Amino acid sequence: MSTLTLAAELAYWQQTSIRAVVGLVAVLLPAGTLVYLFLFKMMSFMQSRLGPMEAGPYGSLQLLAEVGKFLQKEDIVPAKADRVVFKAAPFVVLVSTFLLVLVIPGGPDLMFIDVDTGIFLALAVSSISVIGILMAGWASASKYSLLGALRATGQLIAYELPLVLAVMGVVIQAGTLNMQGIVMAQAQGEIFGFGGIGSPFIITQFLGFAIFLVAVQAELTQPPFDMPVAESELVTGYLTEYSGMRFLMFFIGEFATAGIFSALAATLFLGGWYVPGLDPTDNLFNVIGPMVLMGKMILVAFLIFWFRFTYPRFREDQLQTLAWKVLIPLSLVNIVVTGVLKVVF
Amino acid sequence: MTATTDAQQLAYIAGQAADARVNVELETEGMTLNIGPQHPATHGTLRIIVRLDGERVIAAEPVMGYMHRGYEKLVEVRTYPQVTTLVNRIDWLGSFANEVPFILAAERLMEVEAPPRAQWIRTALFELSRIANVVLFLGDMGVQLGAITPVFFAFRDREFVLNQIEAVTGGRFHPNFDRIGGLKDDLPKGWIVETLGVLDRIRTFCDEMEDLVAGNEIFQARTRGIGVIPADVGLSYGMSGANIRASGVDWDLRRDSEMGLVHGELDWKVWTHPDGDSFARYWVRLQEVREACTIVEQCLEGIPSGPVMAKVPRIIKVPAGEAYVETENPLGIMGYYIVSKGELVPYRVKIRSASFNNVSITPWLLKGVYVPDVISILASLYFILGDIDR
């Protein structure tokens, strides 16, 4: 096993740094560029336009162009802002985004960390972004930002619950919180004695998958749940006062979180890096696993962004009603049914 | 209808009293939020000062005049043919429609009448500019509620209408085509067939919007029962156009007054909706675009032959007198009151534009709603800033 060899030769901090650098450069940047381009093109075609065409062939370097543009801009801090908190807020949001990547496995041996409470960790760190958003809204000293941040907080807290409860069904069925274990359970599982395609949980946990996607949409503050940034009401909510590099960090955070939540959904419900018909312990998956995961992730991201570009937004009270009166009872029912069936079969 | 308003007022007072009690207990403070003059939702420079309690609006006050361009004064130093250039820019999305009432008023003073062919083409262009105007609203309402896709469809399909207007008049936005006594030119060759094709596109667009926006559950949840205007309140604020027809008032000047346009000879329907809420206003406009397509189609089929210009003197001097003509423009009723002293230029012109009255109801309408509904209500009232401030 490659990780074991590494462990024998290098100190822990060396391993960690190598993983971090390789992870950032080799995985996240190309993945980000690809997803970004795909989503931009998809969105443009839905809206009957071409999308980015100028930067690079077919607009493929658009992400670099935008990063370059934002880097040149002035980093403005409003006069009445709480400077330290204002400047720290984007980092808090980004940290939450990148901590999420840690637990997603890309192959049988490919993962940043292998913890037994993988999905628990992921859902826990995803809530850190709320603090960043609240910091941004409060420190901006702007009424629009404050309204946006408070909306975001109420919304993110409300939708943590269905998010967690939707995942519980998967956890019950897989019998583990470990992400790798969940993938393996799907790869080696059987549906009523038929094991030809494994047991991707989207089939048995379709309700969970649907609730998870809706809750993710709300966690990402995207339409139809984008009241916190509602550009036609609150200008851009908690982002209003940000410019240049710090705005870019929020912006990247938004897209990256969308991608990473898609990867999470792909791992939990679509079998992650596994392809039906092959031996899941095969070393082959260490090579093609990330690509398979990427494909599934783009599929989920397509769904998320499809909703995003089709629906208008809810009002705050309608959104809370949806969370507390529809999604949470449904996910509780889902857990009960899953638990009963787990005991019966 | 008075009962409704009284009940609303009582509920509002009760709500205020309850808020006051809560404020004493919790010592919460209201917040004044300044929406505009530069704000993404006002598509122009309308400013609304709202007093908020949490996200609920306690009081709202529109501040107008940021785009005042003094047209009524400028008109006084322009000859009658020059005025159309100016008034094009009042409601800039349906500019040809702005020229029509002015020209009709001047024609009435001069006692000339445009030849039949000119009247039919005028009606067709009048309705085309209505389509160009309202199509954008149908998409823009989505943007205001957070769905960004419909507006791209709207811009795409509006372009075909603008192309047709440009083919006749030479200007996409500012045609300056209407003349006292007729029109500047006749239609170009092949225009009628092309326009029929464009109308089909617009009908497809309306079907798309009915699916994508009006049929959307979230859209309905956001607009049904929101911003309800009872008919008598709407009328007392001087509202007109689709806004008042959405409150159940069956009043359309195209049908109810015969003013130099040929709507009376055509077969079409005035749409009303009993609800008076934001959804009703959207729905009525959607139907009106379809109805406008029918009108244009009938105009194109029925255009008589003949000249497009009546005999008028080369240098136009309007005889002394006063005339007021109003027409049913895309945004509502638009009228020009011309006072002439028999000179080259009008002595005084008063412009009655629809959006000014339509927006005046906001202090009454926005009390007690939530901030997101402020935007959806404003969007559904559909104002053009140039039409408010002139």
Contacts between the chains, C-beta under 8 A, distances in Angstrom:
chain1	res1	chain2	res2	distance
A	46	B	149	6.1
A	47	B	148	7.4
A	47	B	149	5.2
A	47	B	152	3.9
A	47	B	153	7.6
A	48	B	152	5.8
A	48	B	153	6.5
A	48	B	156	5.4
A	49	B	152	6.3
A	143	B	31	6.3
A	143	B	33	5.4
A	144	B	33	7.8
A	147	B	33	7.9
A	147	B	55	7.1
A	147	B	371	7.1
A	223	B	146	4.8
A	223	B	147	6.7
A	223	B	148	7.8
A	224	B	146	6.9
A	224	B	218	5.4
A	226	B	146	5.9
A	227	B	372	6.8
A	230	B	146	6.4
A	230	B	372	6.9
A	231	B	40	5.5
A	232	B	40	5.5
A	232	B	41	4.3
A	232	B	143	6.3
A	232	B	144	4.8
A	232	B	145	7.5
A	232	B	146	6.9
A	232	B	375	5.4
A	232	B	379	7.9
A	233	B	41	6.4
A	233	B	371	5.9
A	233	B	372	5.5
A	233	B	374	7.5
A	233	B	375	4.8
A	234	B	371	7.8
A	235	B	39	6.8
A	235	B	40	6.2
A	309	B	147	7.8
A	309	B	148	6.7
A	309	B	149	5.1
A	310	B	147	6.8
A	310	B	149	6.4
A	310	B	212	7.4
A	311	B	146	7.5
A	311	B	147	5.9
A	311	B	216	6.7
A	311	B	218	5.4
A	312	B	142	6.0
A	312	B	145	3.6
A	312	B	146	4.7
A	312	B	147	3.9
A	312	B	213	7.6
A	312	B	216	6.4
A	312	B	218	5.2
A	312	B	219	5.1
A	312	B	222	6.4
A	313	B	145	6.1
A	313	B	146	3.2
A	313	B	147	7.7
A	313	B	218	7.2
A	313	B	222	7.8
A	313	B	372	7.7
A	314	B	218	6.0
A	314	B	221	7.2
A	314	B	222	7.3
A	315	B	221	7.8
A	315	B	222	6.1
A	315	B	370	6.3
A	315	B	372	4.7
A	315	B	373	6.9
A	316	B	55	6.6
A	316	B	370	7.1
A	316	B	372	6.9
A	317	B	370	7.4
A	318	B	221	5.8
A	318	B	222	7.7
